[in-house]
Amino acid sequence: MTPAARVQTAIEILDAIATSARDGGAPADAIFAEAMRARRYAGSKDRRAIRNHVYNAIRGVRSVPVSGRAAMLALADADAELAALFDGAPYGPAAISADEPRAETGIATTALTKLFDPLVGKAEREAMLARAPLDLRANRLRSSRDELALIFPNGEAISGLADGWRLPGETAAVQHTSYAEGQFEVQDAASQFAAAALDAQAGQVIIDLCAGAGGKTLAIASAAGDQAAILACDTNRARLQQLPPRAHRAGATAIETLLLNPGQERAMLADRMGKAERVIVDAPCSGSGTWRRSPELRWRSTPARLDRHVAEQAKLMDIGADLVAPGGKLLYAVCSIITREGRAQVDDFLNRHSGWTADDGYLPDGVGRAAGAGYLMTPGHDGCDGFFLARLTAPC
């Protein structure tokens, strides 16, 4: 493919990604993969160049563009080499007209940035779109961080995490045989801090109410030495069914899964109420803390979607609270930097639930900053995904 043809292909893929973002459809990675399957003539260098164009546009454009061309033109206005490829050549993009629409560049819309937690100042925002490293968590049931250091000597320990090992973002760690052997999981440091904050202990009954594919569930099992009875729940069958084979690979034998029907969660968990020493609610959210990895989430953010997330989070926290045994702990976690999903959500919970108290001191020194009754981690301050945590103790 010519350089111009690569740009035109990127524009076409961006059209599909923008449409999907508006309609709540498939994520950018899935759309890109499908587009490449449909273009088998594209070589590895072509695919790499096209991907760079696509994701540079997604990172650079602050909200869903009117078209893929508008997104690429926004980049071309600041890049003479890119602009020169808009020359009308066969298979390439048409020449640029001065009056064509351009997408707006920047971190996010003003309306969205106004929703950020007060701790997320302007100086931190650039880090929210920087390319993320690859964080690994050593699985104590199979390995250790020292062993990961031997396998991946180009990495470094993550401060405050006994099992954390950080590699350059482009490292193909999962292709190493040690991954298939269950020695580690790929997991951002923020998620590792969240799992550690639960303070899981051997012999406890633990419920992961929004387990998804089980990343934090496996971290909890590892921390408890596979000696805690863990129930992993979710309403998404496709995600939850990924957990059993992952648990088998990790050597985690004490995990039970339960697929919940949306709207029937409380009824399906009726026999578990008030019996768990630990409950984690890693609730669905805007994902605003993960823009380093999924920058297109900025394109998907709407007031209506945020309202739905906030309502769902409150419902799940209430269910989680009822599952906790007297004196037990509920950990609320969201990969979000938006106030309504973080400190405000927990304040509302504490107002609804008399006798519950907020813990402190469960993150390592220097990690996170106090945000209301919880803590906020950000890429700029902590070098990890944006994440809000609050650990709450039930009355005895």
Secondary structure, DSSP 8 states (H G I E B T S, - for coil): --HHHHHHHHHHHHHHHHHHHHHT-S-HHHHHHHHHHT-TT--HHHHHHHHHHHHHHHHHBSS--S-HHHHHHHHHTT-HHHHHT-S--TTS-----TTS----BSSS-HHHHTTB-TT--HHHHGGGGS---EEEEE-TTT--HHHHHHH-TT-EE-TT-TTEEEE-TT--GGGSHHHHTTSEEE--HHHHHHHHHT---TT-EEEETT-TTSHHHHHHHHHTTT-SEEEEEES-HHHHTTHHHHHHHHT--SEEEEE--TT-HHHHTGGGTT-EEEEEEE-----GGGTTT-TTHHHH--HHHHHHHHHHHHHHHHHHHHHEEEEEEEEEEES--BGGGTHHHHHHHHHHSTT-EE----S-TTSSEEETTEEEE-HHHHSS--EEEEEEE---
